[in-house]
């Protein structure tokens, strides 16, 4: 149960985005800019960075939802992110992505751990200045998203919800207009209630 009373029955960061319009809209726009808007990195690659950093931060909701979003882009049933978590060096991603993921992993611990050598190796393997910038920014932003989600004790989604969530996320992160939010929340809450009942039926 969330540490504060939001009055919104939604999992993870979704609850918090709908709770406060000013911050919710800003954070959703940031996520859209980082993961969907123009970048030399594909949306799938950017989602992998976000999912990996979330795994390192032990943020269940962000890791599973962004892994599902990466899968929606890559269509690999989660194989790529699983291999990255097991061992970046043997994962089936480009040498450039391996270096960007390693840099992201250092940012997760402390930005000061990133060295000139890390940047040089990434560039040697084909990373541009903009790709390095975007990878570092995604890693830093996801540390903030992860701590926001877990610091307020939000509830992760049920495991069977993440695939659909990932497909929706792969289409974009922008929030609906404020005047539509109450209506959309009613629909979402109704769907959540129906899903919970169905889940209980399966378990019985």
N, C-alpha and C positions, 0 to 999 in steps of 0.2 A: 504494500500500500504506500502511495506517495507520502512523503513527510509533511506536505502541506495540503490543504483542502482546495483543490482546483475546481471541483464540481464537474470534471470531465472524465468520462470512462473510456480512455484510449491508452494503448500501450506506449511505453518509451517516450521519445521526444515529441510524438504526435500530441500527447496530452499537454505538454508545455507550450508547444507552438500555438495551440488554440486557446491557452489560458490567458495570454497577454498579447494583445494585437501588436503593440509597438515592437517588442522584442521578437515575437513569433514571425512577423513579416520580414524583419531584418535578417534573422537567422535562416529562414527559408530561402530568401534571395541570395544569401551568401552560399548556401549549399548548392543552389542552382548554378551560380557563377562558377563555383569550384568544380562541379561534377558534370555539368551539362553544356554550359556556354563554350564558346570557341577556345580551343587549346590545341597545341600540337600533340598532346596525349589524348587518346580516345577516351570516351566516357567509361568504357570497360576497364581500361588501365587505371583511371582515376578512382573508380570504385574499388579496385583491388588494393590501392594504397590506403583508402579509408577503412576498408575491412581489415586489413593487416594491422594498422595502427590500433584499431578498436580491439582486436584480439590481444595485442600486447598490453593494452590498458584494462583487459578483462571486462570490457563492457559488452555484456551478452546481447542486448538489444541492437546496438549499433553494429557489432560484428556480424550477427546473423542477418540483419536486414540489408546491410550493404554487401555482404557476400551474395545474398539473393539478387540484389540489383546487378552486381557484376555478372552473375550467371545469366540474368536476363539479356545482358549485352553480348556475352560470350557464347552462351548456349552450350556450356560444358558440364552441366550438372554439379557445379561446385568443385570440379577436379583441380582447377588452377589455384584457387585460394587454398585448398587443402595441401597441395604440393608446396606452395609458398611457405605456409606455416611449418610444414615438416622440415624443409630445407630450401632456402632461397636458391642456393647454388645449383641444385639438381632440378629445380622447377622448370616447367615448360614455358618460360617467358623469355623474351629477348635479353641479351646481355645488358642492354641499356636499362631495361626495367629492373633487372636484378640489382644494378647499382643504385637506381632511384629508390627501390624498396629498402636497401641497406641504409641509405641516407635518411629515409623516413623513419626507420627503426631507431636511428641515433637521435633524431629530433624528438621522438617519443620520450626518450630518457632525458635529454637536455640538448637544446640547440647548440650549446657550446661544444658538444662532442663532435660536431661536423667539422672536418678539417679540409684544408686546401687539397690535400691528397685525395680525399673522398670525391671532391668536385672534379679534380683532374682525371680520376679514373672513370667517373661517369661521362665526362666529355670524350675521353678516349674511346669509350664504348658507344658513342653516338648521341649522347644527350646534349641538347641545346641549352643555352642559358635560360630560356623560357620554360623548358621542361623541368629543369632543376628548380627554378622558382616555384612552379606550380606544385611539384612534389613536396617541397618543404612547406608551402602554405597549406596544402591539404593535410599534411601530417600535423602541423601546429593547430589547425582549426579543429581537427578531429579529437585532439587531446581536450580541447575546450568542450566540444559536443559531448564527449564521453563523460567528462566530469560533471557537466550540467545534468545529464541523464541520471547518473548514479548518485550524484550529490544530493539530489532531491528524491532519491529512492523510487523512481518510476518503476512500473511493473513491465517486465518483458512480455512479448506476445507469446501465444501458444506456438509450439514448433510448427504446426501445420498452417499457420498464417503467413509465414515468411515468404513463401514462393510468390503468392499473390501480391504481397507488399512490395517485393522486389520488382515485379513487373510494373507496378504503378510508379515506383520510384524511378525506374529507368526512363520514364516519359517526362520527368521534370519534378521540381521541388517547390515551385511557387505556390503560395497560399491563395485561396479564393478571395474575392473581395469581401471586406468586413460585413457587408449587409447580407451576404449569403452564408456566412459561417454557421449561424444558429441552425439554419435549415439543413446544411450539410452534416453538422454534428448529430442532428436527430437521426439522419439516415445511417451515419456511421455507428451510432450507439445501438440502433435497432439491429444492424448487421452483426455487431459484436455480441449482443444478447442472443441472437439466433445461433451464432457460431458456438457460443458457450453451451447452449442447450444441446446442440448437435454433438458437441465434444463429450458431454456428460452421457448422452445416449450410447455413444460408441464405447465408452468406458464401462458401462453397466452390463 
